Every structure is written in C-alpha cells, then in structure tokens.
Amino acid sequence: MYEAYWGLTEPPFALTPDPRFLYMSKEHEDALVMLHYAVTRNRGAGVLMGDIGLGKTTISRKLIEVLDPVQYKIALIVNPILTPIQLLQEILHQLGAETHTRNRQQLVQQLHEHLIHMYERGQRAVLMIDEAHLIRSANTFEELRLLLNCQMNDQFLISLILLGQLELQKKLERVPALKQRLAVRHTLKPLDQQETANLIEYRMRVAGYAGERIPFTPDALYELYQFTGGYPRLVCQLADNALLIGMAQKASVIDGYLMHGVIQDYQGKEW
C-alpha cells in the first residue's frame, strides 16, 4: 500500500516467516549455527527457546532453506496439539510414507522401516516441531523421545528440533529422559539498540529501498527500541505502522515525533 511512496518493491515488515528478511543478529546467527550443527552432525536432538516474537519460527525456516534438500527430508509440525497417534501419522505423511492404520505399534514399525530405507538412500529425516510449548501430553513428549531410539550403526535416523516459548523448559523438566537427549540447547534473547536499527535497515534494503539513508531517523529508531525492547515482531509491527502513517501524512522521513505518535496509537494511551 505504501511501497511506491517509500521507494520499495515489496512490504519490508510483513510478519510471515520469510527467511529472506531474517536479520542475522549475533543471537540469531548463533541459534542457526547450533541447530544446523545438531542436524548435520547427527547429534540427535536440539531445542531453541525464546519469548514470543523473537524470531524462532523464521530461524526454523532459514534452517530448512540452508539444509541440502537432496540429503534431508523435513517434517515440519506447526500445530503440535496432536495425540501420539496423530503425531506419528503426520510424520509418516510428511516423509512420504502414507498410512491408514491407527495402531501405534504398526505406525512405529512403518516409520522405523521408512527411516531405514531413507538411510540406505543416503537421506536423513528431520522432524521440526514449532510451538512445541503447546504440546499438552507427556505421552507425546515420550513418543518424541522414543523416536530417537531409531538408530543404525550408531547414527540417529531422525533428527529432532523443538522450537518453543520459554514455558517449554518447564515441560521438558517433567520429561528428563527427553531433556537429557537434547544435545544442543539455545535460548534467544532480544536485539540490542544497534541491532534493532540494523534490522530496520536490513529489511528495508531487502524490500528494495535504494536510498542512501533509510527514512527512519535516529530519534525514531531510539523511540522504537525503547518501546519494543528489541523484540523483532513488535519492531516490525510498529515500523510497518509508521510507514503507513508517514505516507498518510506525506512525511519525507519517520522522525521521533511521528514514531512516538505511532506507538501511542498502538498502545491506545499516552506513552
């Protein structure tokens, strides 16, 4: 809507997890490297935790992008509120092994056989579970732990990556047998003030901005950081609102005064 006004070719602050727009802060780079290590070095399982809106989902999509699609077959569970039976069925489906049974023993056997066939073809399975903190049943966590028993010649036949909010930690504490198998663990933290400014510029450039300086002034970036605390999702929401309001007001830049007003409108009260 405002792209042409600001010299952009696409929206810079969409909230969909597009890996192109992932600004690789030190935190995000560390997280991606560790998850990549867990998969490519066959470490079994890894977990990425962090508060809401820090970029866990986008990192998972970036990981999928950088993994060799010939070598790695991904099963991505984005709604983990599943029974153990439903989970096994969904994993088989995404790995290309259709099944119609609801018998747990048969499902486990089919999955194990399919993983062996993949291994013999030089392929590895990767199971990513987004929003893993939403898993309700301890039996589902136990099923995930048992998947790691699928091994061949001391090699894991499937890698497990859990992504979730901080409450996932408490749930994992109740399943110590699974927690002990999480060879790689990382907790995301918010961006600092400079990284927040870098995020804004990076996304503007990816979206086609070619000007010498982005239209957000230092004062605007300071206001943005002070309110958001460096949480990328909130940063993007407010930056998007600011570009829209700036266009409506025929502004040439987003300054501190305009950004303060955007934040105040977002809050619905004085800030």
N, C-alpha and C positions, 0 to 999 in steps of 0.2 A: 504493500500500500504506500509506503514511504520510500521505497528503494530508489526510484528515479530522483527524488528530491535530494537525497544524500549521496547520489553517485554510486549506488550499489547495484549489483546484478541479482542478488537474492537476499532474503532476510538473514541478518547476521546473528540473531539471538533467539532462533527457534529452540524450543525445549525438547525436541526429539533428539535421541542419542546418535547423532551423526558423527562418526569418527573424524571426518574432515575438520570439524570445528572443535575438536578436543585440544585445548591449550595444554601443552605438556609442561606443567609446573614441576618442580623437583618432586613434590609429593606424588603427582600423577605418573611421572616417569618411573619413580621407584616402584609404585604399585604395579605398573605394566610389566616392568622388568621381572619382578618377583613372580607374578602369575605366569609369565612366559617361561620362566625358569622351571616352575612347577610342572608345566606341561611337557616342555621339550626335553627336560632331563629326567622325565618319568619319576617324579617324586611322589606320585600318588594323589595327594590332595592339598588344596590351598584355600585360604579364606581371605576375602577382602571385606573389611567392615568400615563403617563410617556413618556419620549423621546424615540425615535426609538432605538431598540437594548438593552433594559434594562431587558427584560425577562417577559413581561406581558403575552404573549401567553403561555409560559411554565408554569407560575403560574396558568393560567386557566386550563391547562391540569392536573396539580397537584391537583387542586381543584376537578376536575372530578374524579380523582383517589381516593381521600380520602372520597368522598361522598358515602354513602351506595347505591349501585345500585338497591337494592330492594325498598328502600323508595323514591329515587329521580330519575326522568326521565329527561334526559338532552336534550335540543335542542340547538345545537351549530351552530351559524351562522358565517361563516368565510369570507363571501363576502357580506357585508351588503348593497351593492349598489342595493337595491331592492325597488320596489314600495310598498306601504302599502298592496296591494292585494297579491303581491308575497310573502311578509313577512309572512302574515297570512297563506298562503298556505304552506310555508316551515315549519312553526312552527307546524301546524297540521300534516304534513307528518312525521316530526321527532319525534313527540309524539305518532305516530302510529295510527293516525286518517286520513285515506285517504279521499280526497275530490276532486270533479271535478268542483265545481262551481267557478265563478269569481265574484259573488255578495258579496260585503263587508258585508252586514247585515247577510247573511246566513253564511259566514265564521266566523264572530264574534260569532254568535249563536252556531255554531258547536263547536268552540273552548271552549266556556263557558261550554257547556254541557259535553264536554270531560274532562275538568278540574274538574268538579263536580264528574264525575264518578271516576276519579283518586283519588280525595279526599275521596270518600266513600270507596275506596280500601286501604286507608292509604298511598297513594302515593302523592308526590308533584312534580310539574313541575318546572324546572329551565331553563330559557332562557338566554344563554350567547351569547353576540354579540362581536366578536373580530373585531378589526379595526373599531370601532364604529365612529371614526372621519371621516370615508369615507361616512357616511350617508349624502345624499345630500338634501333630502326633509324634511322640517319642518313637513310635514304631517306624515312622518314615525316616527319621534320622538313623535308626538302626538298620533299615534297609540300605541306606546310603553307605553305611559302614561296611555292610556285607558285600556291597559291590566291589569294594577294594580288595576282597579276597580273590577276585578274578585275576589270576596271575599266570604267567607262562615263562619258565626259565628265569625266575626271579625278576620278571618285568611285569609291571601293572598293565593290564589290558585296557583299563579305562582310567582316565584322569578326572578327578572331581574338583570343581571350583565352586565355592559358595560365595555369594555376594549378598550382603545384608546390612541393615541398620545395627546400631550398637547393641540393641537388645538380643541380637543373635548370640552374643557372648554368653549371656545367662543360659540360653537354651543349650548351647554346646557344653556348658559346665555340667548339665544334667546327663550328658551322654559322653562320659570320659573316654570310652573306648574309641569313639569317633574323633574327639578332640585330640587325642594322642597321635592320631594318624595325619593330622594337619601339619604337614612338613613346612609349609610356607604360610605365614600369617602377616597381614599388614592392616593397619588402621589409617584411613585417610584423615587428613586434617584440613582445615580451611586455608585459603590463599592468604598471603600477607598483602600489604597495601600495594607494593610494587607489582606483585603477580596479578592482582586484581586489575591494575591498569594495563598490564601486558595482555591479559585475557581479552579486554575490550578491544585493544588494537589488533590482536591476532584474528579475532572473529570478524572484525570489520574488513581486514585485508583479505581473508578467505572469501568474504562475500563480495569482493570486487572493488573495495574502496582504493582509489589510486592517488588520493591527495597526499601532499607532503606531511600534513598533520591531521590526525583524526579530529572530528568536530567536538569531542569531549574535552573540555578544558581541565587543567589540573585541579581546580576547585571542585568541578563536577565529579571528578574521579575520587577526590577526597571525601565528598559527601556520600558518594556511592559506597565506598569502603566502610566508612563509619557506620552506616546503617546496616549493611549486609554482613559485616564481619568476615567477608571473603568467601561466602558461600556461593559457588558458581551459578546455581539455578536462580537464586534470588537476584544476583548481579545481572543475569541475562534478562529476567523479567522486567527489572526497572530500567535497564538500558534500552530495551525494546519500547517501553512506555515513553521514555524520554525522547527517542527519535520520532515517535508518533506525535507527541505534544509539540516538539520543536518544529515539525513540519506545519502543524496546525497554526502555530504562532508565527510562521515564516521566519524562524530564527536562523542565523547563519552558523551558530555554534550552540552546543549544550553547555551552558555555564553553571556555576554553583547555585545561582538563584533558581534557575529553571529546574535543575535536578532536585533541589530542596522541595520545590513545589510538587514535583512528581512523587517524591517519597511521601509527602504529606497527604496527597490524594490516595496513594496506595494504602497508607495507614488508616485513612479516614479520620485523622485527627492531627493536631499540631505535633510537630516533631522537632 
